[in-house]
């Protein structure tokens, strides 16, 4: 009896880990080449599982098993991103690149009253205390997309998402637009090997953008194809770097913003929910889409849309603390360093 008790106590955690791994493998359709790779991925999974359990014993944001739970930190660092930052910071918002300089008025004049916002003049000059573009009716934000693990096209997703929303805010029509067109056709960027949202905006000023239906995403580099564009942008504008109020104002007055962050960290690899308060630097490597800001339990946060699918994080989004003053003013994960948005 004592021996059976010993076996139960000793093997129960191992069997539990194995069952979680098998469930993970099924849920995320993981296929391994042979038993050696299976065993290797299982060992990595268990290490990450221990990290998750240890982290979640403390208060704050939560980690969980997701599609990246069988990757080492170094492997994750080489996947799922693709943002190549510029070497300069934005010192002014007047560096507009546009074919029509008269088209710089804010697009929210007719819609702000439809947004769920709460005003507090003491929070940030005349800006609302909280603001969220996903609360807008009708919708001006498309569903979360997935760039896939083999293509560093975050830059294309970020740019396209900003354009989708800007066009919907301006015209009332929400298109699902094509990231693959940028991956294949924008030669200033490097497709699945990375790029920059501003470069994408410059390409689209001259070429327009087609729908996802007419130019579907395949998650790999391909030959540029012809398609009928449905959206044209007149230019883009960079937001002043390291300036929280400038970024808040740009978000409220113009729509979702393309931003860069540092995401090659454990907090993003295994993020599940909550407000991220630490765990990243300011070496920008991932392009994402700023959607809102707000306050929860006295903590100010940014809400950001990712391009890793809706099963990651908070239905494809994450929240990160704002107002921290970290990284010499660049904010947590460098969120204030390089931001821009298109002009319709």
Protein Blocks (a to p, Z undefined) as FASTA:
>chain_A
ZZmmmmmmmmmmmmmmmmmmmmmmmmnopacfblmlmmmmmmmmmmmmmmmmmmmmpgcd
dddddfklmccfklmmmgoiapacdfbdcfbfklccdfblklmccfklmmmmmpccdddf
klnojacfbdcfklpccdfbdcdddebjkbccklmmmmmmmmmmmmmmmnopacdddfkl
mmmmmmmbghjnoccfklmmmmmmmnopadfklmccehiacdddddddfbdcfbdcddde
hilklmmmmmmmnopcdddddfkbfklmmgcbdcdfbhiafbdfbdcddfbdcdeehiac
dddddfebjkgcjehiacddehklpghhnoghhlmmpgcdddZZ
